[in-house]
Amino acid sequence: MSLKRKISGGTLAFIGFLLSPLSWWNDLFVNVPLALAFAWVVSWLWPAAFGVSFVIGYWLTNVLGLVLLQKGTQQALSEKSERYTRKQFLRDLAISLGYTLLIVALIKFGVLKPLPEHLPKP
């Protein structure tokens, strides 16, 4: 197996791990800030969409992380590329759903808010 394949697969897996819901600390430092930035951009254009866009952004980071983690690990550990199956995708989606429910609760209880509510009023 080539060193280049191992390094690129390992890099993909590492980025995937950082984005995935498999590490307890990543939400605070990676996924929530990325989802919040996504929601701020969307709510700047459409303020009523803050909550929905936050959830979508959070889902995207988690699902992308799980996909990258799996594909990177496969690439780093095997000589042959395998297809990412529908079953694997559905499993990754279900894991993300659980974490998303937590984010929805944080929005509902006012822990996470749109950016304008954090800024002083002129």
JOGI-V745483 format. One line per field, one symbol per residue. ss: DSSP state (H for helix, E for strand, C for the rest). A space follows every 50 residues. Layout:
ss->???
This chain:
ss->CCHHHHHHHHHHHHHHHHHCCCCCCHHHHHHHHHHHHHHHHHHHHCHHHH HHHHHHHHHHHHHHHHHHHHHHHHHHHCCCCCCCCHHHHHHHHHHHHHHH HHHHHHHHCCCCCCHHHCCCCC
